[in-house]
Amino acid sequence: MSEVSLPAARPAPFVSLVGAGPGDPGLLTLRAREVLTQADVVLTDALVSPALLAHCPQARVVEVGKRGFLPSAKQEDINDLIVREALAGGGQRVVRLKGGDPFVFGRGGEEALACRAAGVPFEIVPGVSSAVAAAAYAGIPVTHRGLSRSFAVLTGTDRHGPAAYAEVAGVDTLVFLMGVRHLPQITADLIAAGRDPQTPAAAMQWASTPQQRTVRATLGTLAQRVAEAGLGAPAVTVVGAVAALHEQLDWFCPAPLPLQGAQVAVTRTRDQASSELAALLSGRGAQVSEIPLLRFVPASSPRTLVGALNGFDGWVLLTSEQAVRALARTLLAAGRDLRMLARARIAAVGSGTARTLREYGLSPDFVPTRSGSRHLGAELPAAPGEVALHVGSQDVDPVLETALGARGIEYVAAEAYRSELSELTPAQREQLQEAQVVTLASAVGARALAQVAGTSFTAAVIGPQTELAAREAGFTRLILAEQPTLASLSDAVQRACRAG
């Protein structure tokens, strides 16, 4: 009986407007995590914790948010992008990942209306709003019997003026989001509207994260105290008698961290690995920017890969997590699956690739003692004359090919996906230039960074092969991790920051 391949069901377009919470990745809701695991595309705010992207390694991530008044996409353009991505290819699951709650000064209502106008189904996944979370992490209850029976949340980006503030004169507690830049004007207008200059007040920066800082003062002195402390965005301001409870209820006191305040750019060529590294660095106090260097697109000729694997009984070499995922997707798109590898022996370049294989139900037959193409080529248990099929991008791996060729093993490359250089936004280029250290976790990442942004960086590199590729590309200030692990790479970042 001949095999019949049924066409894959076309996915339906769907958008999830998801609240990411105030900063601590542990405050993400269970529903939000579930939605991320199903996403095809994630459109994320700049202030969303990079650790959350570990929940969606399969998704293409696009940063559309605003950070520190840098140039950013207009809201109308974001609305259009959400709809276009949802309708692309006949239908995609799009997650719009927003800091705090999507409906609390998050413009989630505008994005939902854009979906409704385009006929795209959507859902709202509420998040923990910084309007209450920032105060809570500073030990300030926005309501408290005897002190505050009501609270109002206001945007600090608009010029309300004394007359507008007079309208909320009866509200006990005022919470301002995005107001630190205009704090002198806000406090002056509140006093002009009748608020007592001695009213307790507080401002919280980077609430719920290891970088959290709180300034307590009075309404009349808050702006000056915030400026003296150097607090900036993102910050939340609370005005009202409850702010005085900070002195008694302050419970969240993050200890000084080794990378406190350090600016680190994590170059991204593999989504999950970069997100895990960003989370490790953030946990040590660093301010992390993820810089996507490559984007991955389908192979130019999927049938060639399927044909190469048909009946293949030699070694299949997988040298990245992306290769594993692309292989699985390519076979499924062709109406086949990983059972095509039943006669083959599978080698993974390292523990990360091996872990991804196991996620697909496959256990590698071989993993070298140390991660890297050179070690895979030198240690692969194959005899001279055998064929090793390297499943990866469109580029031949010269290190792997040379190592196998020296042993008489035939190297054959099979394209499962194509990698292309990303076009960096002005904001991403500025983040790179401000970074004290950039991280390089692969040879291809080193070459890509050199092409898109040059080599005038201090870089922490994950292993000797990456270091060699970085030097060949022109980098000179390199700090080598002692072990080819993300934890060791984080240690290398610390050494680089100490070195200056």
C-alpha positions in Angstrom: 0.0 0.0 0.0 1.4 3.4 -1.0 1.9 6.1 1.7 -0.6 8.9 1.6 0.4 12.3 2.9 -2.5 14.4 4.2 -2.1 18.2 4.1 -1.5 19.8 7.5 -4.5 21.6 8.9 -4.3 25.4 8.4 -4.0 27.2 11.7 -6.5 29.9 12.5 -5.3 33.4 13.3 -5.6 34.3 16.9 -4.1 37.1 19.2 -3.5 36.9 22.9 -3.0 40.3 24.7 -1.0 39.1 27.7 0.1 41.0 30.8 3.7 40.1 31.8 3.6 41.6 35.3 5.8 44.3 36.8 9.2 42.7 36.3 9.7 39.6 38.5 9.3 36.7 36.1 7.7 34.7 38.9 4.7 36.9 38.8 3.6 35.7 35.4 0.2 34.0 35.5 -0.2 30.3 34.7 -2.5 31.2 31.8 0.1 33.6 30.4 2.7 30.9 30.5 0.4 28.4 28.7 -0.3 31.0 25.9 3.4 31.6 25.4 4.1 27.9 24.9 1.6 27.9 22.0 2.8 31.1 20.3 4.1 31.4 16.7 5.1 35.0 17.1 5.6 37.1 20.3 5.5 40.9 20.1 7.1 42.0 23.3 7.6 45.2 25.2 11.2 46.3 25.9 10.7 46.2 29.7 9.3 42.6 29.8 11.7 40.3 31.6 13.9 38.3 29.1 13.4 35.2 31.3 9.8 35.0 30.1 10.9 34.3 26.6 12.2 30.9 27.8 8.5 29.8 27.7 8.3 30.3 23.9 11.5 29.0 22.3 9.5 28.0 19.2 8.3 31.5 18.6 9.7 34.4 16.6 10.2 37.3 18.9 9.8 40.9 17.8 10.5 43.8 20.2 8.1 46.6 19.7 8.1 48.3 23.1 9.7 51.6 24.4 12.6 51.8 26.8 13.9 55.0 28.4 12.3 57.4 25.7 14.3 55.8 22.9 12.7 55.9 19.4 10.0 53.3 19.1 7.2 52.1 17.0 4.0 54.1 16.9 1.0 52.5 18.4 -0.9 52.5 15.1 2.1 50.6 13.5 2.0 48.1 16.4 -1.8 47.6 15.9 -1.2 46.9 12.2 1.7 44.5 12.9 -0.4 42.5 15.3 -3.1 42.0 12.6 -0.5 41.3 9.8 1.3 38.7 11.9 -2.0 37.0 12.9 -3.1 36.7 9.3 0.4 35.7 7.8 0.6 32.4 6.1 -3.1 31.8 6.5 -3.1 32.1 10.3 -0.7 32.4 13.3 -1.0 32.5 17.0 0.3 35.9 18.1 1.1 36.9 21.7 1.3 40.6 22.4 3.4 40.5 25.6 3.0 43.7 27.6 4.5 44.9 30.9 2.1 45.0 33.8 -1.6 44.6 32.7 -2.6 45.2 29.1 -5.6 47.3 30.1 -3.9 49.5 32.7 -2.2 52.2 30.6 -1.0 49.4 28.3 -3.0 50.4 25.3 -4.4 46.9 25.2 -7.9 48.3 24.4 -6.6 49.9 21.2 -4.9 46.7 20.1 -8.1 44.7 20.9 -10.2 47.1 18.8 -7.7 46.8 15.9 -8.2 43.0 16.1 -11.9 43.3 16.2 -11.9 45.7 13.2 -9.8 43.2 11.2 -12.0 40.2 12.2 -9.1 38.5 14.1 -10.2 36.6 17.2 -8.5 37.6 20.4 -8.3 37.1 24.1 -7.2 39.2 27.1 -4.8 37.6 29.7 -4.6 40.0 32.6 -1.3 40.6 34.3 -0.2 41.9 37.7 -0.2 45.7 37.3 2.7 47.7 38.5 0.2 50.2 39.8 -0.3 48.0 42.8 2.7 45.7 42.6 5.3 48.4 42.8 3.7 49.8 46.0 3.3 46.3 47.5 7.0 45.5 46.9 7.9 48.8 48.7 5.6 47.9 51.6 3.0 50.4 50.7 -0.7 49.2 50.7 -2.7 51.4 48.2 -5.7 50.9 50.5 -5.6 50.7 54.3 -8.4 51.1 56.9 -8.2 54.5 58.4 -5.7 55.9 55.9 -6.9 55.2 52.4 -10.4 54.2 51.3 -9.8 54.9 47.6 -7.0 55.1 45.1 -6.6 56.4 41.6 -4.1 55.4 38.9 -3.0 58.2 36.6 -0.5 58.4 33.8 2.4 60.7 34.4 3.1 61.4 30.7 0.2 63.8 30.3 0.2 67.4 31.5 -2.9 67.2 33.7 -2.5 70.5 35.5 -3.9 71.8 38.8 -7.5 71.9 37.6 -7.5 68.2 36.6 -5.9 67.2 39.9 -8.6 69.1 41.8 -11.1 66.6 40.4 -9.4 63.8 42.3 -9.1 65.8 45.5 -11.3 63.3 47.4 -9.2 60.3 46.4 -6.9 59.3 49.3 -4.0 57.7 47.3 -2.7 58.6 43.9 -0.5 56.3 41.9 1.4 57.7 38.9 2.7 55.4 36.1 5.4 56.6 33.7 5.7 59.9 35.6 9.3 60.2 36.8 10.4 62.4 33.9 7.7 65.0 34.8 7.8 64.6 38.6 8.7 68.2 39.3 5.7 69.4 37.4 3.4 66.8 38.8 4.2 67.5 42.4 4.0 71.3 41.8 0.5 70.9 40.2 -0.7 68.6 43.0 0.3 71.2 45.6 -1.3 74.0 43.5 -4.5 71.9 43.4 -4.6 71.8 47.2 -2.6 68.7 48.3 -0.6 69.3 51.5 3.2 69.6 50.7 3.8 67.4 53.8 1.7 64.5 52.3 3.9 61.3 52.4 5.1 60.2 49.0 7.4 57.6 47.5 8.9 56.6 44.1 9.9 53.0 43.2 12.2 52.2 40.3 12.5 48.7 38.8 10.0 47.3 41.3 10.0 43.6 42.1 13.4 43.1 40.4 16.9 42.9 42.0 17.5 46.5 40.8 14.5 47.8 42.9 15.2 51.2 44.6 12.8 53.2 46.7 12.9 56.9 47.7 10.5 58.1 50.5 9.9 61.8 51.0 7.0 64.3 51.2 5.1 65.6 48.2 7.0 68.8 48.5 10.5 67.2 48.5 10.0 64.1 46.4 11.1 65.5 43.0 14.4 66.8 44.5 15.0 63.5 46.5 14.4 61.4 43.4 16.8 63.5 41.3 19.5 63.3 44.0 19.1 59.5 44.1 19.4 59.3 40.3 16.1 57.4 39.9 14.8 57.1 36.4 12.4 55.1 34.3 10.7 52.7 34.8 9.3 54.1 38.1 6.0 54.3 39.9 5.1 57.1 42.2 2.6 56.9 45.2 1.2 60.0 46.9 -0.9 59.6 50.1 -0.7 58.8 53.8 -0.1 55.1 53.1 3.3 56.0 51.7 4.5 56.5 55.2 3.9 52.8 55.9 7.0 52.1 53.8 9.1 52.7 56.9 7.4 49.9 58.8 6.4 47.5 56.1 9.4 47.6 53.7 10.0 43.8 53.2 11.7 43.5 49.9 15.4 44.3 50.3 17.4 42.8 47.4 21.0 42.2 48.5 23.8 43.8 46.5 24.4 41.7 43.4 27.7 41.1 41.6 26.5 42.7 38.3 24.3 45.4 39.9 23.7 48.1 37.3 26.0 46.6 34.7 24.8 47.0 31.0 25.1 43.7 29.2 24.1 42.9 25.6 23.2 39.2 25.1 23.6 38.4 21.4 20.9 36.1 20.2 21.2 33.3 17.6 19.3 30.7 19.6 16.1 31.9 21.3 16.0 29.6 24.3 19.7 29.7 25.2 19.8 33.5 25.0 16.7 33.8 27.2 18.2 31.5 29.8 21.5 33.5 29.7 19.6 36.8 30.0 17.7 35.4 33.0 21.0 34.3 34.7 22.6 37.7 34.2 19.4 39.6 35.3 19.4 37.5 38.4 23.0 38.8 39.2 21.8 42.3 38.8 22.7 43.2 35.2 20.5 45.3 33.0 20.2 43.0 30.0 19.4 43.8 26.4 18.8 40.9 24.0 20.1 41.6 20.5 18.9 39.3 17.7 21.6 38.8 15.2 20.0 36.1 13.0 16.6 35.2 11.9 15.7 31.7 10.7 13.7 30.9 7.6 12.6 27.6 6.0 15.0 25.7 3.9 15.1 26.6 0.2 14.4 23.0 -0.8 12.9 20.9 2.0 12.5 17.9 -0.4 16.3 17.6 -0.6 16.5 17.1 3.1 13.7 14.5 3.1 15.3 12.7 0.2 18.7 12.6 2.0 17.2 11.1 5.1 15.0 8.5 3.3 16.6 5.2 4.2 19.7 6.8 5.6 21.5 4.5 8.0 24.7 6.5 8.8 25.4 9.3 11.4 23.1 12.3 11.5 24.9 15.2 13.1 22.9 18.0 14.8 24.9 21.0 15.9 22.3 23.4 17.3 18.9 23.4 19.0 17.6 25.3 15.9 18.6 22.4 13.7 16.6 19.9 15.8 13.5 22.1 15.6 13.9 22.9 11.9 14.4 19.2 11.1 11.1 18.3 12.9 9.2 21.1 11.3 10.5 20.2 7.8 9.5 16.6 8.1 6.1 17.4 9.4 5.5 19.9 6.6 6.4 17.1 4.1 3.9 14.8 5.8 6.6 12.8 7.5 8.0 12.7 11.0 11.1 11.8 13.0 10.5 8.1 12.4 12.6 8.7 9.2 15.6 8.6 11.5 14.8 5.1 12.7 17.8 3.5 10.9 20.2 6.4 11.6 22.5 7.0 14.5 22.1 10.5 15.9 24.9 12.7 17.3 24.4 16.0 19.2 27.1 18.6 19.5 26.5 19.3 23.1 24.1 19.1 26.1 21.7 21.9 24.8 21.1 20.1 21.5 20.8 16.8 23.3 18.2 18.3 25.6 16.2 19.6 22.7 16.3 16.2 21.0 14.9 14.6 24.1 12.0 17.1 24.1 11.1 15.5 20.7 11.3 12.0 22.2 14.8 11.2 20.8 17.9 10.3 22.8 21.2 11.0 21.0 23.5 8.0 20.4 26.5 10.2 20.9 27.5 13.5 22.6 31.1 14.5 22.7 32.9 15.0 26.1 33.1 18.8 25.3 30.7 20.8 23.3 31.8 22.0 19.9 32.2 21.0 16.3 35.9 20.3 16.7 35.2 17.8 19.5 32.3 16.2 17.7 34.4 15.7 14.6 37.3 14.3 16.6 35.3 11.9 18.9 32.5 10.7 16.6 32.6 6.9 16.8 32.6 6.4 13.0 35.0 4.5 10.9 36.9 5.7 7.8 34.6 5.6 4.7 31.4 6.1 6.7 29.1 9.0 5.8 28.1 11.7 8.3 25.1 13.8 7.4 25.2 17.3 9.0 21.7 18.7 9.3 21.9 22.5 9.9 21.8 25.8 8.0 22.8 26.6 4.5 26.4 27.1 5.6 28.9 24.3 5.7 30.7 23.9 9.1 34.4 24.1 8.1 35.6 23.0 11.5 33.4 19.9 11.5 34.2 19.1 7.9 38.0 19.3 8.5 37.9 17.2 11.7 35.9 14.5 10.0 37.9 14.6 6.8 41.1 14.1 8.7 39.7 10.8 9.9 38.5 9.7 6.4 34.8 10.2 7.3 32.8 11.7 4.5 31.0 15.0 5.4 27.7 15.8 3.7 25.7 18.9 4.6 21.9 18.9 4.5 20.0 22.2 4.8 17.1 22.2 7.3 16.8 26.0 7.6 18.4 29.1 6.4 19.9 31.8 8.7 19.9 35.5 7.7 21.4 38.5 9.3 18.9 40.6 11.3 18.5 44.3 10.7 19.0 46.0 14.0 16.7 48.8 15.0 18.2 52.2 16.1 17.3 51.3 19.7 19.1 48.0 19.5 22.2 49.7 18.1 22.1 52.2 21.0 21.8 49.3 23.5 24.9 47.7 22.0 26.9 50.8 22.2 25.9 51.4 25.8 26.8 47.8 26.8 29.9 47.2 29.0 30.0 43.6 27.8 28.5 41.6 25.0 28.1 37.9 25.1 29.0 35.5 22.3 27.7 32.0 22.7 28.6 30.6 19.2 31.0 31.1 16.4 28.1 32.0 14.0 27.1 34.7 16.6 30.6 36.2 16.6 30.7 36.4 12.8 27.2 37.8 12.7 27.9 40.6 15.3 31.0 41.6 13.4 29.0 42.0 10.2 26.0 43.9 11.7 27.7 46.1 14.3 31.5 45.8 14.1 34.1 44.4 16.6 34.7 47.3 19.0 33.3 45.5 22.0 34.4 43.7 25.1 33.0 40.3 24.7 32.5 37.3 27.0 32.8 34.1 24.9 31.5 30.6 25.7 34.4 28.4 24.5 37.6 28.1 22.5 35.9 27.6 19.1 33.8 30.8 19.6 36.9 32.6 20.8 38.8 31.6 17.6 35.9 32.6 15.4 35.7 36.0 17.2 39.4 36.7 16.8 39.3 35.8 13.1 36.3 38.2 12.8 38.4 41.0 14.3 37.5 41.1 18.0 40.4 41.8 20.4 38.9 42.2 23.9 37.7 38.7 24.7 37.1 37.0 28.1 36.8 33.2 27.8 34.4 31.2 29.9 36.1 28.5 31.9 33.5 25.9 30.9 31.2 25.8 27.9 28.1 26.5 30.0 25.8 29.5 30.4 26.6 29.7 34.1 30.3 29.9 33.3 29.6 32.5 30.6 27.9 34.6 33.2 31.0 34.3 35.4 33.1 35.5 32.4 30.8 38.5 32.1 31.5 39.3 35.8 35.3 39.1 35.2 34.9 41.4 32.1 33.0 44.0 34.1 35.6 43.9 36.9 38.4 44.3 34.3 36.7 47.4 33.2 
